[in-house]
Amino acid sequence: MAAAWTTDDIPDQSGRVAVVTGANSGLGYQVALALAVAGAEVVLACLNVGKAESALASIRAQAPAARVCFIRLDLGDLASIDRFAGSVSTEHDQLNLLVNNAGLIAVDQSRTADGFETQLGVNHLGHFALTVRLMPALLSTPSARIASMSSMAHRGGRLGMDDLMFDRRRYGRWVAYGQSKLANLLFVLELQRRLGQAGAATIALAAHPGVAHTNLGSQGRGISNRLSRVGLPFNRRSASGALPLLRACTGPAAVGGQFYGPRWGVFGRPVQQTPSPHARDEAAALVLWDASAELTGLNPTFGC
């Protein structure tokens, strides 16, 4: 059996620029910290200013030489995404790594600033828009990567293409979450297809953390939200939960379209895995892509 992959296996990231969404806590914080320790210049893309500033201080304390900054980002607001992308493009002349990590889990029914069902709006459409806005910088940077966080919940997820926003069907917090996590993988599938078709050196990959201890899932009035606030005994530390995404971000042998997760599903060393058949449905990926482009008003091109 191959040796376990750890943060010690991350290649030197000096001279590279990474954007990590949701980097103020949990998995995103661990990813940002590991990249900073490895030498990358890291942009923390977060909504909560106070938590982001605390994360900055913590990373700088553990990696005094790290180059790390914070730019506010609200993935539930297309205008905020546009402003964020403009700031990144102004302040950096390259972008080696976009880590689409931020997300919500099983929240109460609500809408984003643009009227999208919140979980699909933040978990998928927000990252779709962010990726499109940053695509010119990614394509112009040699061997850039886009790594997106999904979940084991994608396996039970189904796309309600005739009612993505739960306008007519009854809202279920876990149904909406599963849909959004399936959407993450279908996005990566179609994104990688388009990048490959364009002959781009940029690649798209995905990962899931297994069961990791984060503060996600606690926001809401459901029973599962209340249990998350207490803390389930099988939750793992977020540091180990971040390893599959870090391997997708930095593993030298990783190739476009791959999906990483813990060896035993909920725990174990990070290894390449096969997503569900629904997540490998190329026709569904194309339909979702077209719907996402229409909803966000963004029609990306991949000219290199």
Buried (B, 14 or more C-beta within 10 A) or exposed (E): EEEEBBBEBBEEBEEBBBBBBBBBBBBBBBBBBBBBBBBBBBBBBBBEEEBBBBBBEBBBEEBEEBBBEBBBBBBBBBEBBBBBBEBBBEEBEBBBBBBBBBBBBBBEBBEBEBEBBBBBBBBBBBBBBBBBBBBBBBBEBEEBBBBBBBBBBBBBBEBBEEEBBBEEEEBBBBBBBBBBBBBBBBBBBBBBBBBBEBEBBBBBBBBBBBBBBBBBBBBBEBEBBEEBEEEEEEBBEBBBBBBBBBBBBBBEEBEBBBBBBBBEEBBBBBBBBEBBEBBBBEEBBBBBBEBBBEBBEBEBEBEE
